[in-house]
């Protein structure tokens, strides 16, 4: 079932802008995270794989990483350079510029997506990203909020709160940058009402894109130990699909959904096992949207009970 019939997907957005398929290439800069390097903590967020600590850049340059990732796909002729690993604005601006310039200069790269934390986007980094956008590149600032509830942020040891997110978004928007916000459903201590409130808060602040994820338990994380002790119960696929559908229907149709689920593979993934294959959850969401109404169809209506 085609999600694009019921949902404003990132793929459709890019095809509309560029007239053809555009593929994201995941890259690793030489970044770490203040929640890992001791600035805020050394344990990372409780859902992170702490065994993967360290810098991810390895020995490959950005240009070589792009060449490698291009060879993995024949589905596109244009690409977005996606700085995904760790906190991709967590460095001096001169370092950021060298990395981003290397990516932007590669053949057929038409834009940058930069994943980071709300508390790690100084004005200099935002000015740098805005400069690429002014030159005609597609630019997205991806902010990992996960939840708008500060109590949950503290529980999962994020090291920042909603105020940091609001400030980062406002400063990005003053520069005309597009923001994609990452949200996790099923976090410890939260029910569906918390997730609805998070979406409402994010939409009220203003956002151009969303990534919605179910909570996944991965090896090496603090949550893995909590899961083994029976302290965390991940959402079932049916529950997640119903909640995601409701959230999508309460999202204005102009907001771009970059992702509505997530996957991981064994041995990294511990639970839920339905997050292994990609398509079942997406098909369940598409089917529910086809029945209940597409993105934006519940705007102004009450949320479902529960």
C-alpha positions as CSV (number, residue, x, y, z in Angstrom):
1,X,0.0,0.0,0.0
2,X,1.4,3.4,-1.0
3,X,1.9,5.7,2.0
4,X,2.3,8.8,-0.3
5,X,-1.5,8.6,-1.0
6,X,-2.2,9.4,2.7
7,X,1.0,11.0,4.0
8,X,3.3,13.9,3.0
9,X,6.5,11.8,2.8
10,X,10.0,13.1,2.5
11,X,10.5,11.1,-0.7
12,X,7.5,12.7,-2.3
13,X,8.6,16.2,-1.1
14,X,12.0,15.8,-2.7
15,X,10.7,14.4,-5.9
16,X,8.3,17.4,-6.2
17,X,11.2,19.8,-5.6
18,X,13.8,18.2,-7.8
19,X,11.7,16.4,-10.3
20,X,13.3,13.0,-9.6
21,X,14.2,10.7,-6.8
22,X,16.7,12.0,-4.3
23,X,18.5,9.6,-2.0
24,X,20.0,10.3,1.5
25,X,23.5,9.1,2.1
26,X,24.3,8.5,5.7
27,X,27.7,9.9,6.7
28,X,29.8,9.9,9.9
29,X,31.8,12.9,10.7
30,X,34.5,12.9,13.4
31,X,31.8,13.8,16.1
32,X,31.0,12.7,19.6
33,X,28.3,13.9,22.0
34,X,28.3,16.0,25.2
35,X,26.3,13.2,26.7
36,X,29.2,10.8,26.0
37,X,32.4,12.8,26.3
38,X,31.9,13.9,29.9
39,X,30.7,17.4,29.2
40,X,27.3,16.4,30.5
41,X,27.6,12.7,31.1
42,X,29.6,9.6,30.0
43,X,26.7,7.2,29.9
44,X,24.7,8.7,27.0
45,X,21.0,8.6,26.7
46,X,19.5,5.4,28.3
47,X,18.3,4.2,24.8
48,X,21.8,4.6,23.2
49,X,24.2,1.7,22.7
50,X,27.0,2.7,25.1
51,X,29.4,0.1,23.6
52,X,29.6,2.2,20.4
53,X,31.2,5.1,22.3
54,X,34.0,6.8,20.4
55,X,34.3,8.8,17.3
56,X,32.6,7.4,14.2
57,X,34.5,9.1,11.4
58,X,37.1,6.3,11.1
59,X,39.6,6.5,8.3
60,X,37.3,7.4,5.4
61,X,37.0,11.0,4.3
62,X,33.5,12.4,3.7
63,X,34.2,12.2,-0.1
64,X,35.0,8.5,0.2
65,X,32.0,7.8,2.4
66,X,29.8,9.4,-0.2
67,X,31.3,7.4,-3.0
68,X,30.8,4.2,-0.9
69,X,27.2,5.0,-0.1
70,X,26.4,5.9,-3.7
71,X,27.5,2.4,-4.8
72,X,25.0,0.9,-2.4
73,X,22.0,2.3,-4.4
74,X,21.0,2.7,-8.0
75,X,17.7,4.3,-7.1
76,X,18.8,8.0,-7.5
77,X,21.1,10.3,-9.4
78,X,20.9,13.1,-6.8
79,X,21.8,12.9,-3.2
80,X,21.5,14.6,0.2
81,X,24.5,14.3,2.5
82,X,23.1,13.1,5.8
83,X,25.4,13.8,8.8
84,X,23.7,11.2,11.0
85,X,26.2,9.8,13.5
86,X,26.2,11.4,17.0
87,X,25.9,15.2,17.3
88,X,26.9,16.6,13.9
89,X,27.2,20.2,15.0
90,X,29.3,19.4,18.0
91,X,32.6,20.9,16.9
92,X,34.3,24.2,16.1
93,X,32.6,26.0,13.1
94,X,35.8,25.7,11.1
95,X,35.7,22.0,11.4
96,X,32.0,21.9,10.5
97,X,32.6,24.0,7.5
98,X,35.4,21.7,6.2
99,X,33.2,18.7,6.6
100,X,30.0,20.2,5.1
101,X,32.0,21.8,2.3
102,X,33.5,18.5,1.3
103,X,30.0,16.9,1.2
104,X,28.4,19.8,-0.7
105,X,31.2,19.8,-3.3
106,X,30.6,16.2,-4.4
107,X,29.0,15.5,-7.7
108,X,25.2,15.2,-7.5
109,X,25.0,16.3,-3.9
110,X,22.1,18.8,-3.7
111,X,21.7,19.3,0.0
112,X,22.6,18.6,3.6
113,X,20.8,17.0,6.5
114,X,22.4,17.5,9.8
115,X,21.4,15.5,12.9
116,X,22.1,17.1,16.3
117,X,20.9,17.9,19.8
118,X,18.9,21.1,20.6
119,X,21.6,22.2,23.1
120,X,24.4,21.9,20.5
121,X,23.4,24.4,17.8
122,X,25.3,27.7,18.4
123,X,24.5,30.6,16.2
124,X,27.7,30.1,14.2
125,X,26.6,26.6,13.2
126,X,23.1,27.9,12.2
127,X,24.7,30.7,10.2
128,X,26.9,28.2,8.4
129,X,23.9,26.0,7.5
130,X,21.9,29.0,6.4
131,X,24.7,29.9,4.0
132,X,24.3,26.6,2.1
133,X,20.6,27.1,1.9
134,X,21.2,30.6,0.5
135,X,23.4,29.0,-2.2
136,X,20.5,26.8,-3.3
137,X,21.2,23.6,-1.4
138,X,18.4,21.7,0.3
139,X,19.1,22.0,4.1
140,X,17.5,20.3,7.0
141,X,18.4,20.7,10.7
142,X,17.4,17.5,12.4
143,X,16.8,17.9,16.1
144,X,16.5,15.0,18.5
145,X,13.9,16.1,20.9
146,X,12.2,12.7,21.5
147,X,9.7,14.1,24.1
148,X,8.5,17.5,25.1
149,X,8.3,16.4,28.8
150,X,11.2,17.4,30.9
151,X,10.6,14.7,33.5
152,X,11.0,12.1,30.8
153,X,14.1,13.9,29.4
154,X,15.6,13.6,32.9
155,X,14.6,9.9,33.2
156,X,16.3,9.0,29.9
157,X,19.3,11.2,30.7
158,X,19.0,13.4,27.6
159,X,20.8,16.3,29.3
160,X,18.6,19.0,27.9
161,X,15.0,20.1,28.1
162,X,12.2,21.6,26.1
163,X,13.5,25.1,26.6
164,X,16.7,24.2,24.7
165,X,14.6,22.8,21.9
166,X,12.3,25.8,21.7
167,X,15.3,28.2,21.6
168,X,17.1,26.2,18.9
169,X,14.0,26.1,16.7
170,X,13.4,29.8,17.0
171,X,17.0,30.7,16.2
172,X,16.9,28.3,13.2
173,X,13.6,29.7,11.9
174,X,15.0,33.3,12.2
175,X,17.6,32.1,9.6
176,X,15.0,30.5,7.4
177,X,16.2,26.9,8.1
178,X,13.9,23.9,7.9
179,X,13.7,21.9,11.1
180,X,12.9,18.1,11.3
181,X,12.2,17.0,14.8
182,X,12.7,13.4,16.0
183,X,10.1,12.0,18.4
184,X,10.0,8.6,20.2
185,X,6.7,6.9,21.2
186,X,6.8,4.4,24.1
187,X,9.4,6.0,26.3
188,X,9.4,4.9,29.9
189,X,6.8,6.6,32.1
190,X,4.9,7.9,29.1
191,X,1.5,6.8,27.6
192,X,-0.3,7.9,24.5
193,X,-1.4,11.1,26.1
194,X,2.3,12.2,26.6
195,X,3.1,11.5,22.9
196,X,0.0,13.5,21.8
197,X,1.0,16.4,24.0
198,X,4.6,16.2,22.6
199,X,3.3,16.5,19.0
200,X,0.9,19.3,19.9
201,X,3.8,21.2,21.6
202,X,6.2,20.7,18.6
203,X,3.5,21.8,16.2
204,X,2.8,24.9,18.3
205,X,6.4,25.9,18.4
206,X,6.6,25.3,14.6
207,X,8.3,22.6,12.6
208,X,8.7,21.7,8.9
209,X,9.4,18.0,9.3
210,X,8.9,15.1,11.7
211,X,10.6,11.7,12.3
212,X,8.5,9.4,14.4
213,X,10.1,6.3,16.0
214,X,8.9,3.6,18.3
215,X,11.2,3.0,21.2
216,X,13.6,0.2,20.4
217,X,15.7,-1.7,23.0
218,X,19.3,-2.2,21.7
219,X,22.2,-4.1,23.0
220,X,24.7,-2.1,25.1
221,X,22.1,0.4,26.3
222,X,20.9,1.1,29.9
223,X,17.4,0.3,28.7
224,X,18.6,-3.2,27.7
225,X,19.2,-3.9,31.4
226,X,15.8,-2.3,32.3
227,X,14.1,-4.5,29.7
228,X,15.7,-7.7,31.1
229,X,14.4,-6.7,34.6
230,X,10.9,-6.2,33.2
231,X,10.9,-2.5,33.8
232,X,10.2,-1.6,30.1
233,X,7.6,-3.0,27.8
234,X,7.9,-1.8,24.2
235,X,4.8,-1.0,22.2
236,X,3.3,-3.7,20.1
237,X,3.1,-3.1,16.4
238,X,-0.7,-2.8,16.5
239,X,-0.5,-0.2,19.3
240,X,2.3,1.8,17.6
241,X,0.5,1.8,14.2
242,X,-2.7,3.0,15.8
243,X,-0.9,5.8,17.7
244,X,1.2,6.8,14.7
245,X,-2.0,7.0,12.6
246,X,-3.6,9.2,15.1
247,X,-0.6,11.5,15.3
248,X,-0.4,11.8,11.5
249,X,-4.1,12.7,11.2
250,X,-3.5,15.5,13.7
251,X,-0.6,16.9,11.8
252,X,-1.1,19.7,9.2
253,X,-0.7,18.3,5.7
254,X,2.2,20.7,4.8
255,X,4.5,19.1,7.5
256,X,6.8,16.6,5.9
257,X,7.1,13.2,7.6
258,X,10.7,12.1,7.0
259,X,10.0,8.8,8.8
260,X,7.0,7.1,10.5
261,X,8.8,4.1,12.0
262,X,12.3,2.7,12.5
263,X,14.2,-0.5,12.1
264,X,17.2,-2.2,13.5
265,X,18.7,-5.6,12.9
266,X,20.0,-8.4,15.2
267,X,22.1,-8.7,17.1
268,X,21.7,-4.9,17.8
269,X,18.0,-5.1,18.2
270,X,16.6,-6.8,21.3
271,X,13.0,-5.6,21.2
272,X,10.4,-5.2,19.8
273,X,11.1,-7.9,17.2
274,X,8.6,-6.3,14.8
275,X,11.1,-3.4,14.3
276,X,13.4,-5.9,12.4
277,X,11.6,-5.9,9.0
278,X,10.8,-2.5,7.5
279,X,7.5,-3.0,5.7
280,X,4.9,-4.5,8.1
281,X,4.6,-1.5,10.3
282,X,4.5,0.9,7.3
283,X,1.8,-1.2,5.7
284,X,-0.2,-1.2,8.9
285,X,0.0,2.6,9.1
286,X,-0.9,3.0,5.5
287,X,-3.9,0.7,5.8
288,X,-5.1,2.6,8.9
289,X,-4.7,6.0,7.2
290,X,-6.7,4.7,4.2
291,X,-9.5,3.7,6.5
292,X,-9.6,6.6,9.0
293,X,-8.4,9.5,6.8
294,X,-5.0,10.9,5.6
295,X,-2.6,13.3,7.2
296,X,-4.4,16.4,8.6
297,X,-7.8,14.8,8.4
298,X,-8.3,15.0,12.2
299,X,-7.1,18.6,12.7
300,X,-9.5,20.4,15.1
301,X,-11.1,17.1,16.3
302,X,-10.7,15.6,19.7
303,X,-8.1,13.0,20.2
304,X,-9.1,9.3,20.6
305,X,-9.9,8.3,24.2
306,X,-7.2,6.7,26.3
